[in-house]
């Protein structure tokens, strides 16, 4: 193996970050896992997006704790939270804010909209028209809001978690590729098993008795702790072979024929370099959360599906044949040699 001669890494080394960032983030993970039962992958990807300074698109049927997950995260850190229900009649100003006329001095004053919060839940994001999606696109990509001739910076801690319901497509506006590319990860959630459903029922009963939806964590994380974690993941060792493996995966989506005839027939358009950055940052975050000071090929393989799923455009014939982006990624990982 690539890192077989490195020897074991210790969590203590990683915990030397300011304010014990590693231990604090593990405590946050445990808290979220206790409140979001049966959705380990959602919790993990939410933490990775937070650490990697990215945004998360979550797709799944109603009732699977998507809203609860981002609310629990906001409950556990020192940050403000805003939920926006996307509907066909939503206007860009409903997100960004607008200039309000003040008759007393005949001037305009900018009134900030919900995007000026740290954590944003864009619920059913594909139900809003293109103009609203464009306003969200600028906020996610440029970390600023432009109204009229003025631009306003968003807070340093800014994370958008958007949700989509795959079961009902009537009255929806498919997200354009440019906006999909701004999401670092696209995670899918599914129904829990019977035992997990029983655990969820018990949790709901306890909350009904105490009349508290979310119990308070031991202590809320500061934003500086999150920024310390972000600095820490950038200091992890990423060897040249692993970096080249990430680049090869992304390049294979753009030029698939040398790697696989199937991919050559299935893919119409591959992933951009932004996908390589998302895979690298996600793999770094995953390794750091697991207490390692280096990134392994396995980290890359674990994060690649969520980083590539929404960035691959399939040929119409492939779609008609029932081929999914997940099938393309499975073929990709099997054909591109890992170090």
WOFENGI-V298953 format. One record per residue. N is the residue number from 1. RES is the residue in one letter. D_LAST is the distance of its C-alpha to the last C-alpha in whole Angstrom. Layout:
n: (N;N)
res: (RES;RES)
d_last: (D_LAST;D_LAST)
//
This chain:
n: (1;2;3;4;5;6;7;8;9;10;11;12;13;14;15;16;17;18;19;20;21;22;23;24;25;26;27;28;29;30;31;32;33;34;35;36;37;38;39;40;41;42;43;44;45;46;47;48;49;50;51;52;53;54;55;56;57;58;59;60;61;62;63;64;65;66;67;68;69;70;71;72;73;74;75;76;77;78;79;80;81;82;83;84;85;86;87;88;89;90;91;92;93;94;95;96;97;98;99;100;101;102;103;104;105;106;107;108;109;110;111;112;113;114;115;116;117;118;119;120;121;122;123;124;125;126;127;128;129;130;131;132;133;134;135;136;137;138;139;140;141;142;143;144;145;146;147;148;149;150;151;152;153;154;155;156;157;158;159;160;161;162;163;164;165;166;167;168;169;170;171;172;173;174;175;176;177;178;179;180;181;182;183;184;185;186;187;188;189;190;191;192;193;194;195;196;197;198;199;200;201;202;203;204;205;206;207;208;209;210;211;212;213;214;215;216;217;218;219;220;221;222;223;224;225;226;227;228;229;230;231;232;233;234;235;236;237;238;239;240;241;242;243;244;245;246;247;248;249;250;251;252;253;254;255;256;257;258;259;260;261;262;263;264;265;266;267;268;269;270;271;272;273;274;275;276;277;278;279;280;281;282;283;284;285;286;287;288;289;290;291;292;293;294;295;296;297;298;299;300;301;302;303;304;305;306;307;308;309;310;311;312;313;314;315;316;317;318;319;320;321;322;323;324;325;326;327;328;329;330;331;332;333;334;335;336;337;338;339)
res: (X;X;X;X;X;X;X;X;X;X;X;X;X;X;X;X;X;X;X;X;X;X;X;X;X;X;X;X;X;X;X;X;X;X;X;X;X;X;X;X;X;X;X;X;X;X;X;X;X;X;X;X;X;X;X;X;X;X;X;X;X;X;X;X;X;X;X;X;X;X;X;X;X;X;X;X;X;X;X;X;X;X;X;X;X;X;X;X;X;X;X;X;X;X;X;X;X;X;X;X;X;X;X;X;X;X;X;X;X;X;X;X;X;X;X;X;X;X;X;X;X;X;X;X;X;X;X;X;X;X;X;X;X;X;X;X;X;X;X;X;X;X;X;X;X;X;X;X;X;X;X;X;X;X;X;X;X;X;X;X;X;X;X;X;X;X;X;X;X;X;X;X;X;X;X;X;X;X;X;X;X;X;X;X;X;X;X;X;X;X;X;X;X;X;X;X;X;X;X;X;X;X;X;X;X;X;X;X;X;X;X;X;X;X;X;X;X;X;X;X;X;X;X;X;X;X;X;X;X;X;X;X;X;X;X;X;X;X;X;X;X;X;X;X;X;X;X;X;X;X;X;X;X;X;X;X;X;X;X;X;X;X;X;X;X;X;X;X;X;X;X;X;X;X;X;X;X;X;X;X;X;X;X;X;X;X;X;X;X;X;X;X;X;X;X;X;X;X;X;X;X;X;X;X;X;X;X;X;X;X;X;X;X;X;X;X;X;X;X;X;X;X;X;X;X;X;X;X;X;X;X;X;X;X;X;X;X;X;X)
d_last: (8;6;10;12;14;15;18;19;20;24;25;28;26;25;29;30;30;33;35;32;30;28;30;32;30;29;33;33;30;32;35;34;33;36;38;35;35;33;31;28;25;28;29;25;24;28;27;23;26;28;26;24;27;27;29;28;30;31;32;34;37;40;41;37;37;36;39;39;35;36;39;38;36;38;41;38;38;40;40;42;41;43;43;43;44;44;46;48;50;48;49;46;49;48;45;46;49;52;55;58;61;63;67;68;67;66;63;59;57;53;53;49;47;45;42;43;42;38;37;38;38;38;40;40;38;39;43;43;44;42;44;43;40;40;41;38;36;37;37;34;32;35;36;39;42;45;48;51;50;49;45;45;41;40;39;36;35;35;33;34;33;34;35;36;38;36;39;42;41;45;46;42;41;37;35;35;31;32;32;30;27;29;27;24;24;26;26;28;30;32;35;35;36;40;39;37;40;43;41;41;45;46;44;46;49;49;48;51;53;52;52;49;46;44;44;44;41;42;41;40;37;38;36;35;33;31;31;30;27;26;26;24;21;21;21;18;15;12;10;10;6;7;10;9;7;10;12;11;12;15;16;16;18;21;20;19;21;18;16;19;22;23;21;23;26;26;25;27;26;22;21;22;20;22;19;17;19;19;16;15;18;18;15;17;20;18;17;20;22;20;21;18;18;14;12;9;7;10;12;11;12;15;16;15;18;21;20;20;23;25;24;24;27;28;30;33;33;30;32;35;33;32;28;27;24;22;22;21;18;17;17;15;12;13;13;10;7;4;0)
//
